[in-house]
Amino acid sequence: MRYVTITDHSPEDVLERAKRFFGEHSNLRVREETASSLTFAGEIGLARFAVDRDGGHTNVRVETDRVAGLDVTDLAKRFLYTLRNRH
């Protein structure tokens, strides 16, 4: 599954928030990490996050290797929802 959202969080903040979120809510571990992407992997699936800054907003793209059903896709969607509001 593929998802895209736009947020006012910086790309660096999005990736740090993703690490915290997946660390707290899953057994997924970081498999690969660059300055603009993260890949998480584990028994429930694989999720790739890519971020870039454009026009004052951060584009967040997520691709998972599963459809929906208590797996990595559900977690990815939950994480994207957390980016909607700044605290």
VOBALUM-923266 format. One record per atom (N, C-alpha, C, O, CB): residue number from 1; residue in one letter; x, y, z. Coordinates in Angstrom, 3 decimals. Each point is the difference from the previous one (the first is absolute). Glycine has a CB too. Example, Ala and Ser with C-alpha at 12.3 -4.5 7.8 and 13.67 -1.06 7.14 Angstrom:
BEGIN
{1, 'A', {13.190, -5.690, 7.800}};
{1, 'A', {-0.890, 1.190, 0.000}};
{1, 'A', {0.900, 1.200, 0.000}};
{1, 'A', {1.036, -0.019, 0.665}};
{1, 'A', {-2.928, -1.154, 0.581}};
{2, 'S', {1.542, 2.223, -1.966}};
{2, 'S', {0.820, 1.190, 0.060}};
{2, 'S', {-0.770, 1.090, 0.730}};
{2, 'S', {0.509, 1.108, 0.169}};
{2, 'S', {0.675, -1.736, -2.314}};
//
This chain:
BEGIN
{1, 'M', {0.853, -1.173, 0.000}};
{1, 'M', {-0.853, 1.173, 0.000}};
{1, 'M', {0.898, 1.234, 0.000}};
{1, 'M', {1.109, -0.010, 0.533}};
{1, 'M', {-2.977, -1.225, 0.694}};
{2, 'R', {1.354, 2.289, -1.838}};
{2, 'R', {0.739, 1.260, -0.044}};
{2, 'R', {-0.877, 1.114, 0.541}};
{2, 'R', {-1.195, 0.077, -0.287}};
{2, 'R', {2.539, -0.867, -1.696}};
{3, 'Y', {-0.714, 1.654, 2.779}};
{3, 'Y', {-0.689, 1.135, 0.584}};
{3, 'Y', {0.893, 1.220, -0.108}};
{3, 'Y', {1.226, -0.105, 0.058}};
{3, 'Y', {-2.506, -1.389, 1.522}};
{4, 'V', {0.651, 2.663, -1.741}};
{4, 'V', {0.722, 1.258, -0.073}};
{4, 'V', {-0.745, 1.003, 0.856}};
{4, 'V', {-1.229, 0.057, -0.027}};
{4, 'V', {2.116, -0.559, -2.301}};
{5, 'T', {-0.137, 1.303, 3.097}};
{5, 'T', {-0.613, 1.086, 0.752}};
{5, 'T', {0.960, 1.177, -0.004}};
{5, 'T', {1.182, -0.142, -0.316}};
{5, 'T', {-2.491, -1.474, 1.777}};
{6, 'I', {0.784, 2.775, -1.106}};
{6, 'I', {0.793, 1.222, 0.118}};
{6, 'I', {-0.135, 0.476, 1.433}};
{6, 'I', {-1.084, -0.055, 0.582}};
{6, 'I', {0.754, 0.688, -3.039}};
{7, 'T', {1.444, -0.160, 3.030}};
{7, 'T', {-0.005, 0.475, 1.379}};
{7, 'T', {0.882, 1.235, 0.114}};
{7, 'T', {0.826, 0.271, -0.871}};
{7, 'T', {-1.227, -2.612, 1.727}};
{8, 'D', {0.213, 3.088, 0.235}};
{8, 'D', {0.889, 1.134, 0.234}};
{8, 'D', {1.199, -0.386, 0.869}};
{8, 'D', {0.857, 0.842, 0.267}};
{8, 'D', {-2.826, 0.685, -0.480}};
{9, 'H', {2.044, -2.776, 0.655}};
{9, 'H', {1.179, -0.491, 0.720}};
{9, 'H', {1.179, -0.066, -0.973}};
{9, 'H', {-0.193, -0.244, -1.191}};
{9, 'H', {-1.260, -1.095, 2.807}};
{10, 'S', {2.648, 1.549, -1.125}};
{10, 'S', {1.181, -0.093, -0.860}};
{10, 'S', {0.243, -1.469, -0.380}};
{10, 'S', {-0.450, -0.903, 0.704}};
{10, 'S', {1.462, 2.972, 0.390}};
{11, 'P', {-0.305, -2.304, -2.200}};
{11, 'P', {0.322, -1.387, -0.362}};
{11, 'P', {0.730, -0.748, 1.123}};
{11, 'P', {-0.291, -1.164, 0.273}};
{11, 'P', {0.415, 1.894, -2.658}};
{12, 'E', {0.820, -0.049, 3.027}};
{12, 'E', {0.747, -0.637, 1.091}};
{12, 'E', {-0.921, -0.371, 1.158}};
{12, 'E', {0.134, -1.072, 0.590}};
{12, 'E', {1.903, 2.371, -1.250}};
{13, 'D', {-2.971, -0.409, 0.980}};
{13, 'D', {-0.953, -0.263, 1.078}};
{13, 'D', {-0.899, -1.184, -0.345}};
{13, 'D', {-0.274, -0.841, 0.856}};
{13, 'D', {0.322, 3.272, -0.232}};
{14, 'V', {-0.506, -2.500, -1.873}};
{14, 'V', {-0.862, -1.114, -0.415}};
{14, 'V', {0.723, -1.322, 0.196}};
{14, 'V', {-0.578, -0.945, 0.535}};
{14, 'V', {-0.580, 2.426, -2.206}};
{15, 'L', {2.412, -1.562, 1.246}};
{15, 'L', {0.741, -1.260, 0.124}};
{15, 'L', {0.270, -0.351, 1.461}};
{15, 'L', {-0.084, -1.169, 0.376}};
{15, 'L', {1.136, 1.605, -2.602}};
{16, 'E', {-0.730, 0.552, 3.049}};
{16, 'E', {0.201, -0.269, 1.432}};
{16, 'E', {-1.295, -0.452, 0.654}};
{16, 'E', {0.007, -0.915, 0.823}};
{16, 'E', {1.828, 2.615, -0.760}};
{17, 'R', {-2.946, -1.066, -0.421}};
{17, 'R', {-1.303, -0.387, 0.541}};
{17, 'R', {-0.356, -1.419, -0.434}};
{17, 'R', {-0.570, -0.763, 0.780}};
{17, 'R', {-0.166, 3.172, -0.801}};
{18, 'A', {1.068, -2.765, -1.221}};
{18, 'A', {-0.271, -1.362, -0.486}};
{18, 'A', {0.792, -1.017, 0.815}};
{18, 'A', {-0.537, -1.044, 0.372}};
{18, 'A', {0.096, 1.934, -2.694}};
{19, 'K', {1.702, -0.603, 2.600}};
{19, 'K', {0.811, -0.933, 0.809}};
{19, 'K', {-0.606, -0.188, 1.385}};
{19, 'K', {-0.093, -1.123, 0.496}};
{19, 'K', {2.151, 1.823, -1.753}};
{20, 'R', {-2.472, 0.407, 1.882}};
{20, 'R', {-0.616, -0.102, 1.331}};
{20, 'R', {-1.312, -0.772, -0.067}};
{20, 'R', {-0.234, -0.897, 0.810}};
{20, 'R', {1.301, 3.071, -0.151}};
{21, 'F', {-1.925, -1.832, -1.623}};
{21, 'F', {-1.305, -0.635, -0.118}};
{21, 'F', {0.137, -1.504, -0.205}};
{21, 'F', {-0.621, -0.780, 0.723}};
{21, 'F', {-0.304, 2.902, -1.670}};
{22, 'F', {1.726, -2.538, -0.022}};
{22, 'F', {0.137, -1.425, -0.275}};
{22, 'F', {0.726, -0.715, 1.140}};
{22, 'F', {-0.262, -1.175, 0.256}};
{22, 'F', {0.283, 1.674, -2.713}};
{23, 'G', {0.888, 0.197, 3.143}};
{23, 'G', {0.657, -0.585, 1.162}};
{23, 'G', {-0.964, -0.259, 1.151}};
{23, 'G', {0.138, -0.986, 0.724}};
{23, 'G', {1.936, 2.147, -1.411}};
{24, 'E', {-3.049, -0.273, 0.853}};
{24, 'E', {-0.972, -0.123, 1.084}};
{24, 'E', {-1.170, -0.926, -0.343}};
{24, 'E', {-0.581, -0.612, 0.896}};
{24, 'E', {1.221, 2.903, -0.193}};
{25, 'H', {-0.988, -2.400, -1.973}};
{25, 'H', {-1.227, -0.691, -0.389}};
{25, 'H', {0.201, -1.293, -0.777}};
{25, 'H', {-0.974, -0.611, -0.439}};
{25, 'H', {-0.053, 2.811, 0.409}};
{26, 'S', {2.267, -2.625, -0.148}};
{26, 'S', {0.223, -1.221, -0.782}};
{26, 'S', {1.356, -0.614, 0.341}};
{26, 'S', {0.804, 0.572, 0.736}};
{26, 'S', {-2.245, 0.342, -2.590}};
{27, 'N', {1.657, -2.080, 1.299}};
{27, 'N', {1.310, -0.651, 0.095}};
{27, 'N', {0.816, 0.223, -1.265}};
{27, 'N', {1.032, -0.641, -0.199}};
{27, 'N', {-2.014, -1.084, 1.722}};
{28, 'L', {0.522, 2.633, -2.377}};
{28, 'L', {0.746, 0.302, -1.215}};
{28, 'L', {1.289, 0.725, 0.337}};
{28, 'L', {0.052, 0.800, 0.934}};
{28, 'L', {-2.186, -0.686, -2.231}};
{29, 'R', {3.156, -0.397, 0.538}};
{29, 'R', {1.310, 0.624, 0.198}};
{29, 'R', {0.416, 0.723, -1.268}};
{29, 'R', {-0.433, -0.347, -1.099}};
{29, 'R', {1.081, -1.428, 2.764}};
{30, 'V', {0.202, 2.788, -1.501}};
{30, 'V', {0.531, 0.714, -1.154}};
{30, 'V', {0.937, -0.928, -0.755}};
{30, 'V', {0.975, -0.504, 0.556}};
{30, 'V', {-1.179, 2.736, 0.628}};
{31, 'R', {-0.100, -2.449, -2.446}};
{31, 'R', {0.845, -0.837, -0.863}};
{31, 'R', {0.981, 0.868, -0.775}};
{31, 'R', {1.174, -0.344, -0.132}};
{31, 'R', {-3.019, -1.358, -0.071}};
{32, 'E', {1.355, 2.835, -0.310}};
{32, 'E', {0.833, 0.944, -0.753}};
{32, 'E', {-0.381, 1.412, 0.409}};
{32, 'E', {-1.152, 0.279, 0.331}};
{32, 'E', {1.367, -1.888, -2.283}};
{33, 'E', {0.788, 2.507, 1.922}};
{33, 'E', {-0.265, 1.387, 0.348}};
{33, 'E', {0.919, 0.907, -0.809}};
{33, 'E', {1.207, -0.230, -0.085}};
{33, 'E', {-1.935, -0.443, 2.412}};
{34, 'T', {0.135, 1.711, -2.920}};
{34, 'T', {0.762, 1.051, -0.660}};
{34, 'T', {-0.497, 1.327, 0.556}};
{34, 'T', {-0.865, 0.018, 0.876}};
{34, 'T', {1.212, -1.409, -3.002}};
{35, 'A', {0.186, 2.492, 1.631}};
{35, 'A', {-0.433, 1.315, 0.466}};
{35, 'A', {-1.451, 0.289, -0.375}};
{35, 'A', {-0.643, 0.842, 0.628}};
{35, 'A', {2.999, -0.053, -0.824}};
{36, 'S', {-2.879, -1.479, -0.822}};
{36, 'S', {-1.365, 0.284, -0.445}};
{36, 'S', {-0.910, -1.227, -0.037}};
{36, 'S', {-1.085, 0.052, -0.579}};
{36, 'S', {2.035, 1.792, -0.743}};
{37, 'S', {-0.515, -2.946, 1.935}};
{37, 'S', {-0.861, -1.191, -0.017}};
{37, 'S', {0.305, -0.942, 1.155}};
{37, 'S', {1.080, 0.023, 0.591}};
{37, 'S', {-1.228, 0.176, -3.064}};
{38, 'L', {-0.839, -1.019, 2.767}};
{38, 'L', {0.115, -1.054, 1.017}};
{38, 'L', {-0.728, -1.226, -0.520}};
{38, 'L', {-1.060, 0.112, -0.615}};
{38, 'L', {1.201, 1.576, 2.524}};
{39, 'T', {0.426, -2.849, -1.663}};
{39, 'T', {-0.691, -1.244, -0.301}};
{39, 'T', {-0.067, -0.816, 1.273}};
{39, 'T', {1.020, -0.289, 0.626}};
{39, 'T', {-0.244, 0.314, -3.038}};
{40, 'F', {-2.001, -0.395, 2.790}};
{40, 'F', {-0.241, -0.845, 1.160}};
{40, 'F', {-0.359, -1.393, -0.483}};
{40, 'F', {-0.654, -0.155, -1.032}};
{40, 'F', {-0.110, 2.131, 2.416}};
{41, 'A', {1.193, -2.998, -0.636}};
{41, 'A', {-0.339, -1.371, -0.378}};
{41, 'A', {-0.184, -0.850, 1.245}};
{41, 'A', {0.608, 0.252, 1.040}};
{41, 'A', {0.666, -0.009, -3.194}};
{42, 'G', {-2.129, -1.259, 2.028}};
{42, 'G', {-0.256, -0.938, 1.078}};
{42, 'G', {-1.001, -1.043, -0.450}};
{42, 'G', {-0.344, -0.082, -1.179}};
{42, 'G', {0.839, 1.852, 2.876}};
{43, 'E', {-0.957, -2.561, -0.753}};
{43, 'E', {-0.923, -1.087, -0.317}};
{43, 'E', {-1.297, 0.467, -0.633}};
{43, 'E', {-0.595, -0.725, -0.798}};
{43, 'E', {1.581, -0.511, 2.667}};
{44, 'I', {-1.434, 2.441, -1.525}};
{44, 'I', {-1.286, 0.472, -0.515}};
{44, 'I', {0.129, 0.743, -1.327}};
{44, 'I', {-1.001, 0.470, -0.542}};
{44, 'I', {0.214, -0.313, 2.886}};
{45, 'G', {1.993, -0.044, -2.871}};
{45, 'G', {0.159, 0.630, -1.303}};
{45, 'G', {1.132, 0.992, -0.083}};
{45, 'G', {0.843, 0.096, 0.891}};
{45, 'G', {-3.219, -0.414, -1.179}};
{46, 'L', {2.372, 1.060, -0.817}};
{46, 'L', {1.048, 0.960, -0.312}};
{46, 'L', {-0.649, 1.331, -0.368}};
{46, 'L', {-0.998, 0.033, -0.719}};
{46, 'L', {2.556, -1.881, -0.067}};
{47, 'A', {-0.984, 2.949, 1.284}};
{47, 'A', {-0.495, 1.338, -0.326}};
{47, 'A', {1.173, 0.893, -0.357}};
{47, 'A', {0.992, 0.065, 0.726}};
{47, 'A', {-2.972, -0.355, 0.810}};
{48, 'R', {1.853, 0.987, -2.675}};
{48, 'R', {1.027, 0.952, -0.440}};
{48, 'R', {-0.583, 1.406, 0.060}};
{48, 'R', {-1.044, 0.272, -0.593}};
{48, 'R', {2.132, -2.012, -0.916}};
{49, 'F', {-0.412, 2.627, 2.225}};
{49, 'F', {-0.396, 1.401, 0.102}};
{49, 'F', {1.010, 0.835, -0.761}};
{49, 'F', {1.206, -0.202, 0.141}};
{49, 'F', {-2.317, -0.172, 2.106}};
{50, 'A', {0.635, 1.301, -3.046}};
{50, 'A', {0.867, 0.943, -0.699}};
{50, 'A', {-0.575, 1.396, 0.204}};
{50, 'A', {-1.212, 0.196, -0.083}};
{50, 'A', {1.909, -1.942, -1.649}};
{51, 'V', {0.174, 2.716, 2.000}};
{51, 'V', {-0.441, 1.370, 0.263}};
{51, 'V', {0.799, 0.977, -0.854}};
{51, 'V', {1.165, -0.236, -0.322}};
{51, 'V', {-1.816, -0.393, 2.677}};
{52, 'D', {-0.004, 1.737, -2.715}};
{52, 'D', {0.699, 1.100, -0.646}};
{52, 'D', {-0.765, 1.282, 0.286}};
{52, 'D', {-1.196, -0.026, 0.292}};
{52, 'D', {2.105, -1.495, -2.112}};
{53, 'R', {-0.213, 2.629, 1.733}};
{53, 'R', {-0.587, 1.311, 0.290}};
{53, 'R', {-0.316, 0.699, -1.315}};
{53, 'R', {0.836, 0.039, -0.903}};
{53, 'R', {0.439, 0.133, 3.091}};
{54, 'D', {-2.492, 0.386, -2.297}};
{54, 'D', {-0.395, 0.676, -1.225}};
{54, 'D', {-1.031, 1.067, 0.331}};
{54, 'D', {-1.032, -0.306, 0.598}};
{54, 'D', {1.503, -1.765, -1.964}};
{55, 'G', {-0.211, 3.310, 0.991}};
{55, 'G', {-0.975, 1.063, 0.191}};
{55, 'G', {-0.378, 0.261, 1.443}};
{55, 'G', {-1.137, 0.381, 0.278}};
{55, 'G', {0.300, -0.958, -2.479}};
{56, 'G', {1.764, 0.381, 3.124}};
{56, 'G', {-0.281, 0.251, 1.412}};
{56, 'G', {-0.669, -1.146, 0.731}};
{56, 'G', {-0.306, 0.121, 1.186}};
{56, 'G', {0.127, 2.218, -1.797}};
{57, 'H', {-0.056, -3.460, -0.078}};
{57, 'H', {-0.609, -1.173, 0.617}};
{57, 'H', {0.891, -1.204, -0.223}};
{57, 'H', {0.852, -0.003, -0.889}};
{57, 'H', {-3.157, 0.950, 0.548}};
{58, 'T', {2.100, -1.968, 1.155}};
{58, 'T', {0.720, -1.255, -0.168}};
{58, 'T', {-0.930, -1.029, -0.617}};
{58, 'T', {-1.096, -0.245, 0.503}};
{58, 'T', {2.587, 0.767, 1.463}};
{59, 'N', {-1.047, -1.115, -3.050}};
{59, 'N', {-0.716, -1.107, -0.636}};
{59, 'N', {0.465, -1.287, 0.660}};
{59, 'N', {1.200, -0.240, 0.129}};
{59, 'N', {-1.421, 1.491, -2.343}};
{60, 'V', {-0.719, -2.068, 2.625}};
{60, 'V', {0.305, -1.284, 0.629}};
{60, 'V', {-0.612, -1.098, -0.852}};
{60, 'V', {-1.214, -0.038, -0.200}};
{60, 'V', {1.291, 1.073, 2.523}};
{61, 'R', {0.762, -1.922, -2.820}};
{61, 'R', {-0.462, -1.136, -0.786}};
{61, 'R', {0.309, -1.282, 0.758}};
{61, 'R', {1.109, -0.188, 0.499}};
{61, 'R', {-0.758, 1.456, -2.663}};
{62, 'V', {-1.343, -2.145, 2.244}};
{62, 'V', {0.157, -1.275, 0.694}};
{62, 'V', {-0.425, -1.115, -0.938}};
{62, 'V', {-1.037, 0.085, -0.658}};
{62, 'V', {0.634, 0.995, 2.916}};
{63, 'E', {1.206, -2.115, -2.309}};
{63, 'E', {-0.348, -1.185, -0.771}};
{63, 'E', {0.166, -1.209, 0.908}};
{63, 'E', {1.033, -0.169, 0.647}};
{63, 'E', {-0.315, 1.249, -2.844}};
{64, 'T', {-1.756, -1.926, 2.237}};
{64, 'T', {0.067, -1.221, 0.801}};
{64, 'T', {-0.140, -1.214, -0.911}};
{64, 'T', {-0.477, 0.106, -1.130}};
{64, 'T', {-0.484, 1.101, 3.136}};
{65, 'D', {1.377, -2.342, -1.504}};
{65, 'D', {-0.078, -1.234, -0.794}};
{65, 'D', {-1.254, -0.816, 0.303}};
{65, 'D', {-0.112, -1.147, -0.433}};
{65, 'D', {2.595, 1.110, 0.381}};
{66, 'R', {-3.424, 0.618, 0.788}};
{66, 'R', {-1.241, -0.712, 0.355}};
{66, 'R', {-1.194, 0.884, -0.293}};
{66, 'R', {0.140, 1.211, -0.177}};
{66, 'R', {1.055, -2.517, 1.966}};
{67, 'V', {-2.367, 0.701, -1.841}};
{67, 'V', {-1.229, 0.787, -0.047}};
{67, 'V', {-0.415, 0.256, 1.442}};
{67, 'V', {0.874, 0.009, 0.866}};
{67, 'V', {-1.602, -1.000, -3.121}};
{68, 'A', {-0.505, 1.194, 2.558}};
{68, 'A', {-0.414, 0.300, 1.373}};
{68, 'A', {-0.358, -1.272, 0.750}};
{68, 'A', {-0.358, -1.011, -0.604}};
{68, 'A', {-0.473, 3.246, -0.141}};
{69, 'G', {0.931, -2.174, 2.078}};
{69, 'G', {-0.398, -1.130, 0.835}};
{69, 'G', {0.942, -0.281, 1.136}};
{69, 'G', {0.660, -1.039, 0.014}};
{69, 'G', {-1.726, 0.108, -1.976}};
{70, 'L', {1.146, 1.836, 2.920}};
{70, 'L', {0.837, -0.186, 1.190}};
{70, 'L', {1.453, -0.277, -0.366}};
{70, 'L', {0.614, -0.930, 0.522}};
{70, 'L', {-2.609, 0.064, 0.694}};
{71, 'D', {2.531, 1.670, -2.103}};
{71, 'D', {1.384, -0.187, -0.413}};
{71, 'D', {0.686, 1.347, -0.155}};
{71, 'D', {-0.468, 1.011, 0.525}};
{71, 'D', {-0.144, -3.151, -1.681}};
{72, 'V', {1.704, 2.148, 0.447}};
{72, 'V', {0.808, 1.198, -0.160}};
{72, 'V', {-0.774, 1.119, -0.687}};
{72, 'V', {0.248, 1.172, 0.286}};
{72, 'V', {1.778, -2.610, -0.385}};
{73, 'T', {-2.944, 1.119, -0.787}};
{73, 'T', {-0.778, 1.025, -0.688}};
{73, 'T', {-0.870, 0.772, 0.978}};
{73, 'T', {-0.093, 1.224, -0.088}};
{73, 'T', {0.097, -2.623, -1.978}};
{74, 'D', {-0.639, 0.703, 2.993}};
{74, 'D', {-0.816, 0.675, 1.012}};
{74, 'D', {0.852, 0.929, 0.865}};
{74, 'D', {-0.417, 1.115, 0.311}};
{74, 'D', {-1.153, -3.076, -0.293}};
{75, 'L', {2.754, 1.505, 0.368}};
{75, 'L', {0.896, 0.846, 0.790}};
{75, 'L', {0.448, 1.219, -0.792}};
{75, 'L', {0.061, 1.102, 0.544}};
{75, 'L', {0.708, -3.119, 0.711}};
{76, 'A', {-0.460, 1.835, -2.514}};
{76, 'A', {0.438, 1.121, -0.833}};
{76, 'A', {-1.107, 1.053, -0.100}};
{76, 'A', {0.270, 1.196, 0.105}};
{76, 'A', {1.239, -2.744, -1.416}};
{77, 'K', {-2.741, 1.110, 1.109}};
{77, 'K', {-1.116, 0.941, -0.078}};
{77, 'K', {-0.190, 0.718, 1.336}};
{77, 'K', {-0.251, 1.205, 0.022}};
{77, 'K', {-0.855, -2.654, -1.762}};
{78, 'R', {1.222, 0.728, 2.841}};
{78, 'R', {-0.117, 0.631, 1.326}};
{78, 'R', {1.084, 1.048, 0.185}};
{78, 'R', {-0.267, 1.082, 0.524}};
{78, 'R', {-0.728, -3.189, 0.415}};
{79, 'F', {2.225, 1.797, -1.367}};
{79, 'F', {1.086, 0.968, 0.123}};
{79, 'F', {-0.290, 1.249, -0.836}};
{79, 'F', {0.163, 1.118, 0.490}};
{79, 'F', {1.462, -3.001, -0.086}};
{80, 'L', {-2.044, 1.712, -1.636}};
{80, 'L', {-0.280, 1.158, -0.846}};
{80, 'L', {-1.061, 0.900, 0.629}};
{80, 'L', {0.071, 1.223, -0.122}};
{80, 'L', {0.536, -2.577, -1.896}};
{81, 'Y', {-1.574, 0.763, 2.679}};
{81, 'Y', {-1.030, 0.783, 0.673}};
{81, 'Y', {0.608, 0.895, 1.085}};
{81, 'Y', {-0.499, 1.101, 0.233}};
{81, 'Y', {-1.166, -2.924, -0.709}};
{82, 'T', {2.727, 1.372, 1.137}};
{82, 'T', {0.629, 0.801, 1.066}};
{82, 'T', {0.661, 1.247, -0.550}};
{82, 'T', {0.261, 0.930, 0.763}};
{82, 'T', {0.109, -3.010, 0.542}};
{83, 'L', {-0.091, 2.138, -2.586}};
{83, 'L', {0.662, 1.160, -0.604}};
{83, 'L', {-0.968, 1.131, -0.309}};
{83, 'L', {0.424, 1.089, -0.384}};
{83, 'L', {1.254, -2.631, -0.573}};
{84, 'R', {-2.951, 1.302, 1.118}};
{84, 'R', {-0.998, 1.000, -0.369}};
{84, 'R', {0.018, 1.224, 0.896}};
{84, 'R', {-0.283, 1.101, -0.474}};
{84, 'R', {-1.095, -2.935, -0.393}};
{85, 'N', {1.699, 1.684, 2.139}};
{85, 'N', {-0.027, 1.115, 0.953}};
{85, 'N', {1.345, 0.152, 0.667}};
{85, 'N', {0.604, -0.981, 0.434}};
{85, 'N', {-3.041, 0.622, -0.044}};
{86, 'R', {2.898, 1.572, -0.309}};
{86, 'R', {1.228, 0.269, 0.753}};
{86, 'R', {-0.362, 0.182, 1.472}};
{86, 'R', {-1.049, 0.549, 0.336}};
{86, 'R', {2.154, 0.535, -2.364}};
{87, 'H', {-0.220, -1.552, 2.889}};
{87, 'H', {-0.223, 0.150, 1.450}};
{87, 'H', {1.059, 0.881, 0.596}};
{87, 'H', {-0.010, 0.249, 1.205}};
{87, 'H', {-1.055, -2.492, -1.092}};
//
